[in-house]
Amino acid sequence: MSTQLATLEAEELKLSPEDRVLLVDHVLASLRGQDGVEEAWGAEIDRRLAEVEAGTVDLIPVEQAVQHARQALL
């Protein structure tokens, strides 16, 4: 671990838990979007939600979905 990183870590540990969560959120946000994955997932979620709301997809109970997933892994 670099000296700079160790210093940052020591300072971070002095923060309140709430402020540490905010700091981590800001650091993670700075890493998101670099490759477009976050935006792609957002678009996929929007697309799927629109399908559900339009009634163009058949929904299944979560228990059935888990059962299908388990069978696919066997």
C-alpha distances in whole Angstrom, upper triangle without the diagonal:
4,7,8,6,7,10,11,10,12,15,15,16,19,21,23,23,25,23,20,22,23,19,18,22,21,18,19,22,21,20,23,26,24,26,29,29,29,32,33,33,35,37,38,38,41,43,43,44,46,48,48,49,52,53,52,50,51,49,48,47,44,45,47,44,42,44,44,41,41,44,42,39,42
4,5,5,6,9,10,11,12,14,15,17,19,21,24,24,26,23,20,23,23,19,19,22,21,18,20,23,20,20,24,26,24,27,30,29,29,32,34,34,35,38,39,39,41,44,44,45,47,49,49,51,53,54,54,52,53,51,51,50,46,48,49,46,44,47,47,43,44,47,45,42,45
4,5,5,6,9,10,11,12,14,15,17,19,23,23,25,23,20,23,23,19,20,23,22,19,21,24,22,22,26,28,27,29,32,32,32,35,37,36,37,40,41,41,43,46,46,47,49,51,51,53,55,56,56,54,55,53,53,52,48,50,52,49,47,50,50,46,47,50,48,45,48
4,5,5,6,9,10,11,12,14,16,17,21,22,23,20,18,20,20,17,17,20,18,16,19,21,19,19,23,25,24,27,29,30,29,32,34,34,35,38,39,39,41,43,44,44,47,49,49,50,53,54,54,52,53,51,51,50,47,49,50,47,46,49,49,45,46,49,47,45,48
4,5,5,6,9,10,10,12,15,16,19,19,21,18,15,18,18,14,14,17,16,13,16,19,17,17,21,23,22,25,27,27,27,30,32,31,32,35,36,36,38,41,41,41,44,46,46,47,50,51,51,49,50,48,48,47,43,45,47,44,42,45,45,42,42,45,44,41,44
4,5,5,6,9,10,11,13,15,18,19,21,18,16,18,19,16,16,19,19,16,19,21,20,20,24,27,26,28,31,30,29,33,35,34,35,38,39,38,41,43,43,44,46,48,48,49,52,53,53,51,52,50,49,48,45,46,48,45,43,46,47,43,43,47,45,43,45
4,5,5,6,9,10,11,13,17,18,20,17,15,18,18,15,16,19,18,16,19,22,20,21,24,27,26,29,32,31,30,33,36,35,36,39,40,39,41,44,44,45,47,49,49,50,53,54,54,52,53,51,51,50,46,48,50,47,45,49,49,45,46,49,48,45,48
4,5,5,6,9,10,11,15,16,17,14,12,15,15,11,12,16,14,12,16,18,17,18,21,24,23,26,28,28,27,30,32,32,32,35,36,36,38,41,41,41,44,46,45,46,49,51,51,49,50,48,48,47,43,45,47,44,43,46,46,43,44,47,45,43,46
4,5,5,6,9,10,13,14,16,13,11,13,15,11,11,15,15,13,15,18,18,18,21,25,24,27,29,28,27,30,32,31,32,35,36,35,37,40,40,40,43,45,45,46,49,50,50,48,49,46,46,45,41,43,45,42,40,44,44,41,41,45,43,41,44
4,5,5,7,9,13,14,16,14,12,15,16,14,14,18,18,16,19,21,21,22,25,28,28,31,32,32,30,33,36,35,35,38,39,38,40,43,43,43,46,48,47,48,51,53,53,51,52,49,49,47,44,45,48,45,43,46,47,44,44,48,46,44,47
4,5,5,7,11,13,14,12,10,14,14,11,13,16,16,15,18,20,19,21,24,27,27,30,31,31,29,32,35,34,34,37,39,37,39,42,43,42,45,47,47,47,50,52,52,50,51,49,49,47,44,46,48,45,44,47,48,44,45,49,47,45,48
4,5,5,9,10,11,9,7,10,11,8,10,13,13,12,15,17,17,18,21,24,25,28,29,28,26,29,32,31,31,34,35,34,36,39,39,39,41,44,43,44,47,48,49,47,48,45,45,43,40,42,44,42,40,43,44,41,42,45,44,42,45
4,5,8,9,11,10,8,11,13,11,12,15,16,15,17,20,20,21,24,27,28,30,31,30,29,32,34,32,33,36,37,36,38,41,40,40,43,45,44,45,48,49,50,48,48,46,45,43,40,42,44,42,40,43,44,41,42,45,44,42,45
4,7,9,11,10,9,13,14,12,14,17,17,17,20,22,22,24,26,29,30,33,34,33,31,34,36,35,35,38,39,38,39,43,43,42,45,47,46,47,50,51,52,50,51,48,48,46,43,44,47,45,43,46,47,44,45,48,48,45,48
4,6,8,6,6,10,10,9,12,14,14,15,17,19,20,22,24,27,28,31,31,31,28,31,34,32,32,35,36,35,36,40,40,39,41,44,43,43,47,48,49,47,48,45,45,43,40,42,45,42,41,44,45,42,43,47,46,44,47
4,5,5,6,9,10,10,12,14,15,16,18,20,21,23,24,28,29,32,32,31,28,31,34,32,31,35,36,34,35,39,38,37,40,43,41,42,45,46,47,46,46,43,43,41,38,40,43,41,39,43,44,41,42,46,45,43,46
4,6,5,6,9,10,11,12,14,15,16,18,20,21,23,26,27,30,30,29,26,29,31,29,29,32,33,31,33,36,36,34,37,40,38,39,42,43,44,43,43,40,40,38,35,36,39,37,36,39,40,38,38,42,41,40,43
4,5,5,6,9,10,11,13,14,15,17,19,20,21,24,26,29,29,27,24,27,29,27,26,30,31,29,30,34,33,32,35,37,36,36,40,41,42,41,41,38,38,37,34,36,39,36,35,39,40,37,38,42,41,40,43
4,5,5,6,9,10,10,12,14,15,17,19,20,23,25,27,28,27,24,26,29,28,27,30,32,30,31,35,35,33,36,39,38,38,41,42,44,42,43,40,41,39,36,38,41,39,37,41,42,39,40,44,43,41,45
4,5,5,6,8,10,10,12,14,15,17,18,22,23,26,26,25,23,25,28,26,26,30,31,29,31,34,34,33,36,38,37,38,41,42,43,41,42,39,39,38,35,37,39,37,35,39,40,37,38,41,40,39,42
4,5,5,6,9,10,10,12,14,16,16,20,21,24,24,23,20,23,25,23,23,26,27,25,27,30,30,29,32,34,33,34,37,38,39,38,38,36,36,34,31,33,36,33,32,36,37,34,35,38,37,36,39
4,5,5,6,9,10,10,12,15,15,18,20,23,23,22,19,21,24,23,22,25,27,25,26,30,30,29,32,34,33,34,37,38,39,38,39,36,37,36,33,35,38,35,34,38,38,35,37,40,39,38,41
4,5,5,6,9,10,11,13,14,18,19,22,22,22,19,22,25,24,23,27,28,27,28,31,32,31,34,36,36,36,39,41,41,40,41,38,39,38,35,37,39,37,35,39,40,36,38,41,40,38,42
4,5,5,6,8,10,11,12,16,17,20,20,19,17,20,22,21,21,25,26,24,26,29,29,29,32,34,34,34,37,39,39,37,38,36,36,35,32,34,36,33,32,36,36,33,34,38,36,35,38
4,5,5,6,9,10,10,14,16,18,18,17,14,17,20,18,18,21,23,21,23,26,26,26,28,31,30,31,34,35,36,34,36,33,34,33,30,33,35,32,31,35,35,32,33,37,35,34,38
4,5,5,6,9,10,13,14,17,18,17,15,17,20,19,19,22,24,23,24,27,28,27,30,32,32,33,36,37,38,36,38,36,37,36,33,36,38,35,34,38,38,35,36,40,38,37,40
4,5,5,7,9,12,13,16,17,17,15,17,20,20,20,23,24,24,25,28,29,29,31,34,34,34,37,39,39,37,39,37,37,37,34,36,38,35,34,37,37,34,36,39,37,35,39
4,5,5,6,10,11,14,14,13,12,15,17,16,16,20,21,20,22,25,25,26,28,30,30,31,34,35,35,34,35,33,34,33,30,33,34,31,30,34,33,30,32,35,33,32,35
4,5,5,8,10,13,13,13,10,12,15,15,14,18,19,19,20,23,24,24,26,29,29,30,32,34,34,33,34,32,34,33,31,33,35,31,31,35,34,31,33,36,34,33,37
4,6,8,8,12,13,13,12,14,17,17,17,20,22,22,23,25,27,27,29,31,32,33,35,37,36,35,37,36,37,37,34,37,38,34,34,38,37,34,36,39,36,35,39
4,7,6,9,11,11,10,13,15,15,16,19,20,20,22,24,25,26,28,30,31,32,34,36,35,34,36,34,35,35,32,35,36,32,32,35,34,31,33,36,33,32,36
4,6,8,8,8,6,9,11,12,12,15,16,17,18,21,22,22,24,26,27,28,30,32,31,30,32,31,32,32,29,32,33,29,29,33,32,29,31,34,31,30,34
4,5,5,6,6,7,9,11,11,13,15,16,17,19,21,22,23,25,26,27,29,31,30,29,32,30,32,32,30,33,34,30,30,34,32,29,32,34,32,31,35
4,6,8,9,10,12,13,14,16,18,19,20,22,24,25,26,28,30,31,32,34,33,32,34,33,34,35,33,35,36,32,32,35,34,31,33,35,33,32,36
4,6,8,9,9,12,13,14,16,18,19,20,22,23,25,26,28,29,31,32,31,30,32,31,32,33,31,34,34,30,30,33,31,28,31,33,30,29,33
4,6,5,6,9,10,11,12,14,15,16,18,20,21,23,24,26,27,29,27,27,29,28,30,31,29,32,32,28,29,32,30,27,30,32,29,29,33
4,5,5,6,9,10,10,12,14,15,16,18,20,21,23,24,26,27,26,24,27,26,27,28,26,28,28,25,25,28,27,24,27,29,26,25,29
4,5,5,6,9,10,11,12,14,15,17,18,20,21,22,24,26,25,24,26,25,26,27,25,28,28,25,25,28,27,24,27,29,27,27,31
4,5,5,6,9,10,11,12,14,15,17,19,20,21,22,24,24,23,26,25,27,28,26,29,29,26,27,30,28,26,29,31,29,29,33
4,5,5,6,9,10,11,12,14,15,17,19,20,21,23,21,21,23,23,24,26,24,27,27,23,24,28,26,23,27,28,26,26,30
4,5,5,6,9,10,10,12,14,15,16,18,20,21,20,19,21,20,21,23,21,24,24,20,21,24,23,21,24,26,23,24,28
4,5,5,6,9,10,11,12,14,15,16,18,20,20,19,21,20,22,23,22,25,25,22,23,27,25,23,26,28,26,27,31
4,5,5,6,9,10,11,12,14,15,16,18,17,17,20,20,22,24,23,26,26,22,24,27,25,24,27,29,26,28,31
4,5,5,6,9,10,11,12,14,15,17,15,14,17,17,19,21,19,23,22,19,21,24,22,20,24,25,23,24,28
4,5,5,6,9,10,11,12,14,15,15,14,16,15,17,18,17,21,21,18,19,23,21,20,23,25,23,24,28
4,6,5,6,9,10,10,12,14,14,14,17,16,19,20,20,24,23,20,23,26,24,23,27,28,26,28,31
4,6,5,6,9,10,11,12,11,11,15,15,18,20,20,23,22,20,22,25,23,22,26,27,25,27,30
4,5,5,6,9,10,11,10,9,11,11,14,16,16,20,19,16,19,21,19,19,23,24,22,24,27
4,5,5,6,8,10,10,10,12,12,15,16,16,20,20,17,20,23,21,21,25,26,25,27,30
4,5,5,6,8,9,10,13,13,17,19,19,23,22,20,23,25,24,24,27,28,27,29,32
4,5,5,6,5,6,9,10,14,17,18,21,20,18,21,23,21,22,25,26,25,27,30
4,5,5,6,6,8,8,12,14,15,18,18,16,19,21,20,21,24,25,24,26,29
4,5,8,9,11,11,15,17,18,21,21,19,23,25,24,24,28,29,28,30,33
4,6,8,11,12,16,18,20,23,22,21,24,26,25,25,29,30,29,31,34
4,6,7,9,13,16,18,21,19,18,22,23,22,23,27,27,26,29,32
4,7,10,13,16,18,21,19,18,22,23,21,22,26,26,25,28,30
4,6,10,13,15,18,16,14,18,19,17,18,22,22,21,24,26
4,7,10,13,15,13,12,16,17,15,17,20,20,20,23,25
4,7,9,12,10,10,13,14,13,15,18,19,19,21,23
4,6,8,7,7,10,11,11,13,15,16,16,19,21
4,5,5,6,9,10,11,13,15,16,17,19,21
4,5,5,6,9,10,10,12,14,15,17,19
4,5,5,6,9,10,11,12,14,16,17
4,5,5,6,9,10,11,12,14,16
4,5,5,6,9,10,11,13,15
4,5,5,6,9,10,11,13
4,5,5,6,9,10,11
4,5,5,6,9,10
4,5,5,6,9
4,5,5,7
4,5,5
4,6
4
